[in-house]
Structures are given as structure tokens and as C-alpha cells.
Amino acid sequence: MTLDKLTSGSNRSPSRRHTAIEVLMLMALFFVYAGDASPMVNEAHYLVKAKNFWQPDWCANDLFVASGKAHTTFYVLFGWPTRWLSLEATAWIGRMVGWLLIAIGLHRLTRRLIANPFASLAVAIVWIAAVEYGNLAGEWVIGGIEAKVPAYGFVLLAIADLVDRRWNRVWIWLGIASALHVLSGGWSVIAATLAWWLCERPCPDRRPFFTRYLFVGGAIALLGVVPAVWLTIGAEPAESAMAAKIYTYYRLSHHLLPSGLMPIWYLRHGLLFVLGVGLAWQTRGQQDDAKWNRMRGFAIGAMAIAMVGLLLGLLPMFDRDLAAKLLRYYWFRLTDAVVPLWVALLVVRSLCCFEMKTPRWKFSIAILLFAVGLFGFSSWRSIRLPVPPSASNRLLGWDSDAPPEVQQKAFRDWLSVCQWIRVATKTDAVFLTPRHQQTFKWYAERAEVANWKDVPQDAKSLIRWYERMHDVYPKRLGTIRVTIQYASLIKYREKYGVDFIVVDRRVVGDHSPLVRIYPIGDEVNDTYAVYELPYALP
């Protein structure tokens, strides 16, 4: 006996109490998995820019912060608390809102396809594990707050209505997603269009594609499209080409360039795809297949976009400039999120469709238990991380296997030097900082010349960032050190308006020919020191 009637998707709405409990449980899962201390990896990147959007004089001398604002809708909706609250508090507010949107969307989608109570919890665990351990190009969904997190919440709401053929709602949800994050939402529009073509076009009662809601969604999406396009205005063709090459080949090749992806990433994502195909085959023939076919159509759309990206990966052999311009649009982002989601839904469907202890049921329960193990391992590893993810030694590129107490000591020293800078220096001061840190503006609230993480998105600023990185962090010094040559530092003061340099004493040591202004006297900081840059002789 199967459980088809019980487990097929239902249009009956569960009680509000049940829905609220399930959504809260999903948010609790997200917290267990990604409830790290702020800032997480991209939070310092997004929220310092959001703070500057609302307070233009804040870190106004920082190249990245003052550069073009690509995610204006996100800054408007999520940045305003920075006017009254700390960046840490703003991050947690953003996380709660983003996770809530994803939880509501995931619950609604799961409910459309699988009526079993609390099925979305199992889907969430498999999805999270599959995204982390089965992605192709480093995408993630559940984590700190940035523009794509709430955007994915609206994408999930769109998919939930897509499987129910409520296409008018689909375009509205995807318009909002595109307004928040133009790529996550925009690629989802294309995937939904392919799903419509695959699933609606053959139907005698097919739903129309061109409706006023499609254009309303497009109008909403302009809130994300216009700021992104605005960044390209004013750049010369040569500058645009150079910026695209920096973005694609130098800074983000590990996300954008097929040849920059590791072979194991192809293997794991390919296995995930094969698993999805196998699960879809073994669960075929159920009474709700039409809904699942539409879900599959959206997944096929995501994979088709990725296949185009892989083909574009051959283009650099013939035209590097054109390839850079095309590959910068994150062709693998949607497949990294949607294929794991499709697989997660199919795993839970298999558990519900087959009798217990049959071979196919055992196979599905084994996948679920394996995903639970991966989810638990990742959560345990996250909980054990002694410092915020953005300040971990792994990201700083220094002694990544250092024991927790060593990393905590270095992090406390980092907080101490940033606090001293925030109190003892002028608000318009500019600093040279260690290359791989990404939280100086977050903690010190002062401008810096450049760092590896904070890459601008408009062409002119991106080129300036690239030039600064090569000037300040020359290759001959490796990937960590800032040059401390006297003549170079004088040049930096004149060229970039730099006042001070923060050095990692583990790298540079204590023999710098500069005037140290921190720590001095009774001040103690074993890891970091601040020096004043020299002036040119009159």
C-alpha cells in the first residue's frame, strides 16, 4: 500500500498555527546551521555599503564604499536600521527577515507538492546539505544577510505558484526577487519561462504567457535592473572590457569561469543531477505528476542556463574580451540552488510514496540520514568556529589550522586595534590594512585603500581597485604583506590620502622604520600595530 492520497500535494491550507510552527521550526534549523556571530562572509561587504547609502559621509573616502551601488533596493529595505543600530544588530535583523522569507517560501512549495506535516523540515535539511556539498560554483542560500537571501525567498514563493499554474503570481514574485538581486531573480525568470514552454505549451488549456502581470513583474524588476545598468554608464569601451576581465579572470574566476572550477565540483554536482534524475524516474506515475513536471521544468531551466555557461567557457580561446563580458553573469548560480532543491523534494517524495522497508524506501531514507549527518557536521563545525566566519584564519590566509584559543586571541587583538582606531583617529582618516581582512570598516568605521574582498562593481572603480591591489600588495611580497618601503609609503600618502598603516605583526614583525602610534605605553596588542605614514621631505 502506498501513501499517494495522503502525500500528494494539497491545495488545502493547513491551520495558521501549524504553518506558524513549521515556519518557526525552519528558522530554527537555519539558525542552527548558520547562526554564526556577525559578520558572516558577505555581511561586512553588503552592510557597510548599505550604511554608506543611508549616511553618505560614513567612510566616504573608501573606494569600495563610495563606489556605485548595484543593489539599491536591498540597501533601501535593509540598510535603514544602520542609522540607529549597530552593524551587528542590523545583520541579525536582516538574517531574521531573509530566513523568514525563505522559510515561508519553502513551506509553501513543499506543501504544494507533499502534504505530509512538517515535510518541509526534511526538505530543508537535504537542500542545505546538497547545496553545501553538491554545488558547482560555490553558491549558498542559507547564511548571513545579503541581497540574494531575501531574493531566494521570493523565488521559492514563485516556484510554489508555478507548480500550481498560478503564472500571474509567478511573474510578480520574480519581479520582486529581481528588484532585490537582479541575477538571482533574472535567471529565475528565464528558468520559469523555460518551464512554461515545456509544461504549458503542449496543454490544450495552456495558460497565457504574455499577460499584464508579466509586464508588472518586469516593471518591478526595473528597481534592480536600472541600478545595475547605471553602473555601466560613463565607462569607455576599453574600460568596460578591462573591468570585465578583472572581474571574471582575476577576482571571481572560482565562481564565473568554467576552467576555474575544480574537477571535484563538476563531479559532485553531476552526481547530484544523476540522483535527481533517478529519483524522478522511480517516483513517476503518481497522481500529482503534473505539479512535479512543472517543478522539474524549472530545474531543467536552471540546468540549461548552466549548460550555456559551460559552453561559454570555451569562448576565451577565441575572444577573451567577449568571454569576460558574458561570463561575469554567474551562469551557475541558479543550478547550485535549484538542483539541490529539486533533489531534496524528490527524496522526501520518495519516502512518502513507497512502503516502508522496500528497497526504494530504504534508498531514500539512507539519503535523508546521510544529509542529516552532513547538516549536523556543518552545524557542529560552525558552532566550534571560535571567531566570526569573516575573521577566521582560513579567510585571512594565515595559519588556517591554528587552534581555537590562538584564533580567539588574534581576533581580540583585531577588535582592540579597530576600537582604538575608531576612538583615536579622525573619521575621515584612510588606512592601509592587511590584504585579506574584510572587517576593518565594520569594526573601525574608517576608510581603507583596498582589500581583497571589497571589489567595486562599476567599471571605473573596479579598475582603480585592481591598480591599488597591485600597487599596495605587490606580487613579490606574496598574498598577505603590505609593502613597508619608505618611498612607497610616502607615495601612498600623496596618491591615496593614506594616513596610517595597520600591520599584522606576525607577518611584518616589529622592525618597521616607522613611528608606531599603537600599541604604546601600557597598551598591549601582540598581533596588530598601527604606524603613521611618513611625509615627503620639503
C-alpha positions as CSV (number, residue, x, y, z in Angstrom):
1,M,0.0,0.0,0.0
2,T,1.4,3.4,-1.0
3,L,0.6,6.8,0.6
4,D,-0.3,8.6,-2.6
5,K,-3.5,10.1,-1.4
6,L,-2.0,11.2,1.8
7,T,1.2,12.6,0.5
8,S,0.4,14.1,-2.9
9,G,0.4,17.9,-2.9
10,S,-2.6,19.5,-1.4
11,N,-4.3,22.8,-2.0
12,R,-5.9,22.7,1.4
13,S,-4.3,25.2,3.6
14,P,-3.0,24.0,6.9
15,S,-4.1,25.9,10.0
16,R,-2.3,29.1,10.7
17,R,-1.0,27.7,13.9
18,H,0.5,24.7,12.2
19,T,2.0,26.9,9.5
20,A,3.5,29.3,12.0
21,I,5.0,26.4,14.0
22,E,6.5,24.8,10.9
23,V,7.9,28.1,9.7
24,L,9.5,28.8,13.1
25,M,11.0,25.4,13.1
26,L,12.5,26.0,9.7
27,M,14.0,29.3,11.0
28,A,15.4,27.4,14.0
29,L,17.1,25.0,11.6
30,F,18.6,27.9,9.7
31,F,19.8,29.3,13.0
32,V,21.5,26.0,14.0
33,Y,23.2,25.9,10.6
34,A,24.1,29.5,10.0
35,G,23.7,31.3,13.3
36,D,27.3,32.4,13.5
37,A,28.4,35.6,15.1
38,S,28.2,38.5,12.7
39,P,29.7,39.4,10.4
40,M,29.5,36.4,8.1
41,V,31.5,36.3,4.9
42,N,29.4,38.7,2.8
43,E,27.7,40.7,5.6
44,A,30.6,43.1,6.0
45,H,30.7,43.5,2.3
46,Y,27.0,44.4,1.9
47,L,26.1,46.2,5.1
48,V,29.0,48.7,5.1
49,K,27.8,49.8,1.6
50,A,24.2,49.9,2.9
51,K,25.3,52.1,5.8
52,N,27.0,54.5,3.4
53,F,23.9,54.6,1.2
54,W,21.9,56.0,4.2
55,Q,24.8,58.0,5.6
56,P,27.0,59.2,2.6
57,D,29.6,60.8,4.9
58,W,30.3,57.5,6.6
59,C,33.7,56.1,5.2
60,A,33.2,58.5,2.3
61,N,36.9,58.2,1.4
62,D,36.7,54.5,0.9
63,L,36.9,53.4,-2.7
64,F,34.6,50.5,-2.4
65,V,32.0,52.0,0.0
66,A,31.7,55.2,-2.1
67,S,31.6,53.3,-5.5
68,G,28.4,52.6,-7.5
69,K,25.5,51.0,-5.6
70,A,24.4,47.9,-7.6
71,H,21.9,46.6,-5.0
72,T,19.9,49.7,-4.3
73,T,16.7,48.0,-3.4
74,F,18.4,45.9,-0.8
75,Y,20.1,49.0,0.6
76,V,16.8,50.8,0.9
77,L,15.0,47.9,2.5
78,F,17.7,46.5,4.8
79,G,20.1,49.4,5.3
80,W,18.0,51.9,7.2
81,P,18.5,50.3,10.6
82,T,22.2,51.3,10.4
83,R,21.1,54.9,11.1
84,W,20.2,54.0,14.7
85,L,21.6,50.5,15.3
86,S,25.0,48.8,15.1
87,L,26.0,46.9,12.1
88,E,25.8,43.7,14.2
89,A,22.2,44.4,15.1
90,T,21.3,45.3,11.5
91,A,22.8,42.0,10.4
92,W,20.7,40.0,12.7
93,I,17.5,41.8,11.7
94,G,18.4,41.2,8.1
95,R,19.0,37.5,8.8
96,M,15.7,37.1,10.5
97,V,13.8,38.7,7.7
98,G,15.7,36.8,5.0
99,W,15.3,33.4,6.8
100,L,11.7,34.1,7.4
101,L,11.1,34.7,3.7
102,I,12.9,31.5,2.7
103,A,11.1,29.5,5.4
104,I,7.7,30.8,4.2
105,G,8.6,30.1,0.6
106,L,10.0,26.6,1.3
107,H,7.0,25.7,3.4
108,R,4.6,26.8,0.8
109,L,6.4,25.0,-2.0
110,T,6.7,21.8,0.0
111,R,3.0,22.0,0.9
112,R,2.1,22.3,-2.8
113,L,3.9,19.0,-3.6
114,I,3.9,17.0,-0.4
115,A,1.0,17.3,2.1
116,N,2.7,15.5,5.0
117,P,3.0,17.7,8.1
118,F,6.5,19.0,8.7
119,A,7.8,17.6,5.4
120,S,9.5,20.9,4.7
121,L,11.9,20.3,7.6
122,A,13.3,17.2,5.9
123,V,13.4,19.0,2.6
124,A,15.3,21.9,4.2
125,I,17.9,19.6,5.7
126,V,18.5,17.7,2.4
127,W,18.5,21.0,0.5
128,I,21.0,22.7,2.8
129,A,23.4,19.7,2.7
130,A,23.1,19.3,-1.0
131,V,23.8,23.0,-1.7
132,E,26.9,22.9,0.5
133,Y,28.3,19.6,-0.6
134,G,26.9,19.4,-4.1
135,N,27.3,22.9,-5.6
136,L,29.2,23.5,-8.8
137,A,30.4,27.1,-8.3
138,G,30.3,27.9,-4.7
139,E,26.7,29.2,-4.3
140,W,24.9,29.1,-0.9
141,V,21.4,30.1,0.2
142,I,21.2,29.8,3.9
143,G,23.7,32.1,5.6
144,G,24.3,35.7,6.5
145,I,22.2,38.5,5.1
146,E,22.9,39.8,1.6
147,A,20.7,40.7,-1.3
148,K,20.3,37.2,-2.7
149,V,18.9,35.8,0.6
150,P,15.5,37.6,0.5
151,A,15.6,37.3,-3.3
152,Y,15.6,33.5,-2.9
153,G,12.7,33.7,-0.6
154,F,10.6,35.3,-3.3
155,V,12.0,32.8,-5.9
156,L,10.6,30.0,-3.7
157,L,7.2,31.7,-3.5
158,A,7.3,31.9,-7.3
159,I,8.1,28.2,-7.7
160,A,5.3,27.3,-5.3
161,D,2.8,29.2,-7.5
162,L,4.5,27.8,-10.7
163,V,3.7,24.2,-9.7
164,D,0.1,25.3,-9.2
165,R,0.0,27.1,-12.6
166,R,-0.6,30.5,-11.0
167,W,1.6,32.1,-13.5
168,N,0.4,35.7,-12.8
169,R,1.7,35.4,-9.3
170,V,4.9,33.8,-10.5
171,W,5.9,36.9,-12.5
172,I,5.1,39.3,-9.6
173,W,7.2,37.2,-7.1
174,L,10.1,37.0,-9.6
175,G,9.9,40.7,-10.3
176,I,10.4,41.4,-6.6
177,A,13.3,38.9,-6.5
178,S,14.9,40.6,-9.4
179,A,14.5,44.0,-7.7
180,L,16.4,42.7,-4.7
181,H,19.1,40.8,-6.7
182,V,19.0,41.2,-10.4
183,L,20.9,38.0,-11.2
184,S,19.2,35.6,-8.8
185,G,15.8,36.9,-9.9
186,G,16.6,37.4,-13.5
187,W,17.9,33.9,-14.0
188,S,14.8,32.6,-12.3
189,V,12.6,34.4,-14.8
190,I,14.4,32.6,-17.6
191,A,14.1,29.3,-15.8
192,A,10.4,29.9,-15.3
193,T,9.9,30.9,-18.9
194,L,11.5,27.6,-20.0
195,A,9.2,25.7,-17.5
196,W,6.2,27.4,-19.1
197,W,7.4,26.4,-22.6
198,L,8.0,22.8,-21.5
199,C,4.8,22.3,-19.5
200,E,2.2,24.8,-20.7
201,R,2.8,24.9,-24.4
202,P,1.6,21.3,-25.0
203,C,-1.5,21.7,-22.9
204,P,-4.9,22.3,-24.6
205,D,-5.8,24.6,-21.8
206,R,-2.5,26.3,-21.5
207,R,-2.2,29.4,-19.5
208,P,-1.2,32.6,-21.5
209,F,2.4,33.7,-21.2
210,F,2.1,37.4,-22.2
211,T,-0.2,38.9,-19.6
212,R,-0.2,42.2,-17.8
213,Y,1.2,40.5,-14.8
214,L,4.3,39.6,-16.7
215,F,4.8,43.3,-17.5
216,V,4.0,44.3,-14.0
217,G,6.7,41.9,-12.8
218,G,9.1,43.3,-15.3
219,A,8.4,46.9,-14.1
220,I,9.1,45.8,-10.5
221,A,12.3,44.2,-11.7
222,L,13.5,47.5,-13.1
223,L,14.2,48.5,-9.5
224,G,17.1,46.1,-9.7
225,V,17.9,46.3,-13.4
226,V,18.3,50.1,-13.6
227,P,20.9,50.5,-10.8
228,A,22.9,47.6,-12.4
229,V,22.8,49.2,-15.8
230,W,23.5,52.6,-14.4
231,L,26.9,51.3,-13.2
232,T,27.9,50.8,-16.9
233,I,27.1,54.4,-18.0
234,G,30.1,56.7,-18.5
235,A,32.7,53.9,-19.0
236,E,34.6,53.8,-22.2
237,P,34.5,50.5,-24.2
238,A,38.1,49.8,-23.3
239,E,37.4,50.4,-19.6
240,S,34.3,48.1,-19.7
241,A,36.4,45.4,-21.3
242,M,39.2,45.7,-18.8
243,A,36.8,45.7,-15.9
244,A,35.1,42.6,-17.2
245,K,38.4,40.8,-17.4
246,I,39.4,41.8,-13.9
247,Y,36.1,40.6,-12.6
248,T,36.0,37.3,-14.5
249,Y,39.6,36.2,-14.8
250,Y,41.2,37.8,-11.7
251,R,38.8,38.3,-8.8
252,L,35.9,35.8,-9.3
253,S,37.2,33.1,-11.6
254,H,36.3,30.5,-8.9
255,H,32.6,31.4,-9.4
256,L,32.4,32.5,-13.0
257,L,35.0,30.7,-15.2
258,P,34.3,27.0,-16.0
259,S,38.1,26.4,-16.2
260,G,38.4,27.9,-12.7
261,L,36.1,25.3,-11.2
262,M,37.7,22.3,-9.5
263,P,37.1,18.9,-11.1
264,I,35.6,17.6,-7.9
265,W,33.0,20.3,-8.1
266,Y,31.9,19.1,-11.5
267,L,31.8,15.5,-10.2
268,R,29.7,16.3,-7.1
269,H,27.2,18.4,-9.0
270,G,26.9,15.8,-11.8
271,L,26.2,13.1,-9.2
272,L,23.5,15.3,-7.7
273,F,21.9,15.7,-11.1
274,V,22.1,12.0,-11.7
275,L,20.5,11.4,-8.3
276,G,17.7,13.8,-9.2
277,V,17.0,12.0,-12.5
278,G,17.0,8.6,-10.8
279,L,14.6,9.8,-8.1
280,A,12.3,11.4,-10.6
281,W,12.2,8.2,-12.6
282,Q,11.4,6.0,-9.7
283,T,8.6,8.2,-8.4
284,R,6.9,8.7,-11.8
285,G,3.3,7.8,-12.3
286,Q,1.9,9.4,-9.2
287,Q,-1.4,11.3,-9.3
288,D,0.3,14.6,-8.9
289,D,2.9,14.2,-11.6
290,A,1.7,17.4,-13.4
291,K,2.9,19.5,-10.5
292,W,6.2,17.7,-10.3
293,N,6.7,18.0,-14.0
294,R,6.5,21.8,-13.6
295,M,9.0,21.7,-10.7
296,R,11.2,19.6,-13.0
297,G,10.7,22.1,-15.8
298,F,12.1,24.9,-13.6
299,A,15.1,22.7,-12.6
300,I,15.7,22.0,-16.3
301,G,15.7,25.7,-16.9
302,A,18.3,26.2,-14.2
303,M,20.5,23.5,-15.7
304,A,20.0,24.8,-19.2
305,I,21.4,28.2,-18.1
306,A,24.4,26.4,-16.5
307,M,25.0,24.5,-19.8
308,V,25.1,27.7,-21.7
309,G,27.6,29.0,-19.2
310,L,29.8,25.8,-19.7
311,L,29.7,26.4,-23.5
312,L,30.7,30.0,-23.0
313,G,33.7,28.6,-21.0
314,L,35.1,27.7,-24.4
315,L,35.0,31.2,-25.7
316,P,38.2,32.6,-24.0
317,M,40.2,30.5,-26.5
318,F,38.7,32.7,-29.3
319,D,37.8,36.0,-27.8
320,R,38.8,36.7,-24.2
321,D,37.2,40.1,-24.0
322,L,33.8,38.9,-25.2
323,A,34.0,35.9,-22.9
324,A,34.8,38.0,-19.9
325,K,31.8,40.2,-20.6
326,L,29.4,37.2,-20.9
327,L,30.8,35.0,-18.2
328,R,30.5,37.7,-15.5
329,Y,26.8,37.0,-15.1
330,Y,27.0,34.0,-12.7
331,W,25.7,31.3,-15.1
332,F,25.9,28.6,-12.5
333,R,24.2,30.4,-9.6
334,L,20.7,29.1,-10.2
335,T,21.7,25.5,-10.8
336,D,23.6,25.5,-7.5
337,A,20.4,26.4,-5.6
338,V,17.7,24.7,-7.6
339,V,19.1,21.3,-8.5
340,P,19.7,20.6,-4.7
341,L,16.2,21.8,-4.0
342,W,14.7,19.5,-6.7
343,V,16.6,16.6,-5.3
344,A,15.6,17.4,-1.7
345,L,11.9,17.5,-2.7
346,L,12.3,14.2,-4.6
347,V,14.0,12.5,-1.6
348,V,11.1,13.4,0.7
349,R,8.5,12.4,-2.0
350,S,10.2,9.0,-2.3
351,L,9.9,8.5,1.4
352,C,6.2,9.3,1.3
353,C,5.4,7.3,-1.9
354,F,6.9,3.9,-1.1
355,E,6.1,1.4,1.5
356,M,8.4,1.2,4.4
357,K,11.4,-1.2,4.2
358,T,11.1,-1.6,0.5
359,P,14.5,-1.2,-1.4
360,R,13.4,2.2,-2.9
361,W,12.3,3.5,0.5
362,K,15.5,2.3,2.2
363,F,17.5,4.1,-0.5
364,S,15.6,7.3,0.2
365,I,15.9,7.1,3.9
366,A,19.6,6.4,3.5
367,I,19.9,9.7,1.5
368,L,18.0,11.6,4.2
369,L,20.1,10.2,7.0
370,F,23.3,11.0,5.1
371,A,22.0,14.6,4.6
372,V,21.2,14.8,8.3
373,G,24.8,13.7,9.0
374,L,26.2,16.4,6.7
375,F,23.9,19.0,8.1
376,G,25.0,18.1,11.6
377,F,28.7,18.1,10.8
378,S,28.5,21.5,9.1
379,S,26.5,22.9,12.1
380,W,28.9,21.4,14.6
381,R,31.9,22.9,12.6
382,S,30.2,26.3,12.6
383,I,29.5,26.2,16.3
384,R,33.1,25.3,17.0
385,L,34.4,28.2,14.9
386,P,35.9,30.4,17.6
387,V,35.5,33.7,15.7
388,P,33.1,35.2,13.2
389,P,33.5,33.4,9.8
390,S,34.7,36.6,8.2
391,A,37.5,36.9,10.7
392,S,38.7,33.3,10.7
393,N,42.3,32.4,9.9
394,R,41.1,30.4,6.9
395,L,39.9,33.6,5.2
396,L,42.8,35.7,6.4
397,G,45.1,33.3,4.7
398,W,47.3,32.8,7.8
399,D,47.8,29.6,9.8
400,S,44.3,28.3,8.9
401,D,44.8,25.3,11.3
402,A,45.5,27.4,14.3
403,P,43.8,26.1,17.5
404,P,40.7,28.0,18.7
405,E,42.4,29.8,21.5
406,V,45.1,31.2,19.1
407,Q,42.4,32.5,16.7
408,Q,40.4,34.0,19.5
409,K,43.5,35.8,20.8
410,A,44.2,37.2,17.3
411,F,40.6,38.2,16.9
412,R,40.5,40.0,20.3
413,D,43.6,41.9,19.2
414,W,41.9,42.8,15.9
415,L,38.9,44.2,17.9
416,S,41.3,46.1,20.1
417,V,43.2,47.8,17.3
418,C,39.9,48.6,15.5
419,Q,38.4,50.1,18.6
420,W,41.5,52.2,19.2
421,I,41.3,53.5,15.7
422,R,37.6,54.3,16.0
423,V,38.3,56.3,19.1
424,A,41.7,57.9,18.5
425,T,41.6,58.9,14.8
426,K,39.6,61.3,12.7
427,T,36.5,60.0,10.9
428,D,37.9,60.9,7.5
429,A,41.2,59.1,8.1
430,V,42.4,56.5,5.5
431,F,44.3,53.3,6.3
432,L,46.4,50.7,4.7
433,T,45.3,47.3,6.1
434,P,46.2,43.7,5.9
435,R,45.2,42.4,2.4
436,H,42.9,39.5,3.3
437,Q,41.0,41.0,6.2
438,Q,37.4,42.1,5.3
439,T,36.1,43.6,8.5
440,F,38.1,46.8,9.1
441,K,35.3,49.1,8.1
442,W,32.9,47.0,10.1
443,Y,34.8,47.4,13.4
444,A,36.9,50.5,12.9
445,E,34.5,52.6,10.8
446,R,37.3,54.1,8.8
447,A,38.2,54.1,5.1
448,E,40.9,51.8,3.7
449,V,42.8,51.9,0.4
450,A,41.7,48.4,-0.7
451,N,41.3,44.8,0.4
452,W,40.7,41.6,-1.5
453,K,37.1,41.1,-0.6
454,D,35.6,44.5,-1.3
455,V,35.6,44.7,-5.0
456,P,33.6,47.5,-6.6
457,Q,31.1,46.7,-9.4
458,D,31.2,49.8,-11.6
459,A,33.9,49.7,-14.3
460,K,35.9,52.8,-13.3
461,S,36.1,51.9,-9.6
462,L,36.9,48.3,-10.4
463,I,39.9,49.3,-12.5
464,R,41.1,51.6,-9.7
465,W,40.7,48.8,-7.2
466,Y,42.8,46.5,-9.4
467,E,45.5,49.1,-9.7
468,R,45.6,49.7,-6.0
469,M,45.8,46.0,-5.2
470,H,48.8,45.5,-7.4
471,D,50.4,48.7,-6.2
472,V,49.9,48.2,-2.4
473,Y,50.2,44.4,-2.3
474,P,52.9,43.6,-4.9
475,K,53.3,40.0,-6.0
476,R,56.9,39.9,-4.8
477,L,55.6,40.0,-1.2
478,G,53.2,37.1,-1.7
479,T,49.4,37.3,-0.9
480,I,49.4,38.8,2.6
481,R,52.0,41.6,3.1
482,V,51.7,45.3,2.6
483,T,54.9,46.9,1.3
484,I,56.6,49.0,4.0
485,Q,59.2,50.6,1.8
486,Y,59.7,54.2,2.9
487,A,59.5,55.7,-0.6
488,S,56.3,53.7,-1.4
489,L,54.6,54.7,1.8
490,I,55.3,58.4,1.0
491,K,53.8,57.9,-2.4
492,Y,50.7,56.2,-0.9
493,R,50.1,59.2,1.3
494,E,50.2,61.6,-1.6
495,K,48.4,59.3,-4.1
496,Y,45.6,57.8,-1.9
497,G,45.5,60.2,1.0
498,V,46.6,57.5,3.4
499,D,47.4,58.5,7.0
500,F,48.2,55.2,8.8
501,I,49.0,51.6,8.2
502,V,47.8,48.6,10.2
503,V,50.2,45.8,10.2
504,D,50.0,42.2,11.2
505,R,53.0,41.7,13.5
506,R,53.0,38.0,12.8
507,V,53.8,38.8,9.2
508,V,55.8,42.1,9.3
509,G,57.4,41.8,12.7
510,D,58.4,44.7,14.9
511,H,61.3,46.2,12.9
512,S,59.4,48.7,10.8
513,P,61.3,52.0,10.2
514,L,58.1,54.0,11.0
515,V,56.6,55.8,14.0
516,R,54.4,53.4,15.9
517,I,51.4,55.0,17.5
518,Y,49.7,51.9,18.8
519,P,50.3,50.0,21.0
520,I,52.4,52.3,23.1
521,G,52.9,52.7,26.9
522,D,50.6,50.4,28.8
523,E,48.7,49.3,25.7
524,V,49.1,45.7,24.7
525,N,48.4,44.1,21.3
526,D,50.6,41.1,20.3
527,T,49.1,40.8,16.9
528,Y,48.5,44.2,15.3
529,A,50.2,47.6,15.3
530,V,49.4,51.0,13.8
531,Y,52.1,53.2,12.3
532,E,51.9,56.7,10.9
533,L,52.9,57.0,7.3
534,P,55.9,59.3,6.6
535,Y,55.7,62.6,4.9
536,A,57.7,63.7,1.9
537,L,60.6,66.0,2.7
538,P,60.0,69.6,1.9
